[in-house]
Amino acid sequence: MAYATVSDVQARISKTLTESEQATCSTQLEDAAILIDAYNKEADEDAKKVVSCRMVIRTMEFDSDIPIGATQGSMSGLGYSQSWTMSSGASGELYLSKTDKKLLGCGDNIGAYSPVEELTARCCL
């Protein structure tokens, strides 16, 4: 079960996908739903839709000169040089960015739980 449709992705990139791209997009939307559920199955449905689209758009090549997910880039002229630094997640890989995790309500959860805390609370009563 996917949280977004191929039409949702197309609307965000302002491009009509080919049949082959639509098939790939549909499969990746299903995969994205599984990853999203692993992080927070109870997240808002609209957030799941947005995150699904963002994840798939990052993985698909849409004739862009700059790879999606690149945080730094470099081009040269006649010396034929090109260099890109990618963010967390390899090019072509479905992953949740920090923003995606925040949208799903599971980002920046800093802290820990210690079972000893319960023991000390009981002893001090």
Steps between C-alpha positions, in 0.01 A plus 500: 500500500649834394426835665534697176427443133701548183281805433610650834865464399435641151329805649804574715752475218280662233576224252302219342680173563552241229339158542830357620548786748142457624559129569822576688333784690207280604730227631714750689192660657406159640855452632495850651181413691675205663793719608263768631305244703826375651558849642147604597195311383276741695622814318254739335377377160590830329852481642536143372392616153748790491786286632423221251520744210821658630665159540411388147596829336846473660554156347385561145706680242292771334748637245651735754857625472529492878433172681211518746636483853827671411621736773803629311597505136772606265527533123782601274529601139712351230698293749193277543470485876191440711471421870201458734467439873187308587301536821406209723389223271660382182377614162213278395430374853170551680571669833341735749668838536506693828211710372304188405547358850377825654193494276427147620544605862807290568792739453721644773391258768797546726504321830523167665311281739663319786325223691698611806293820511198299609698335779631830638152654489361211711784514753457869569128486582 
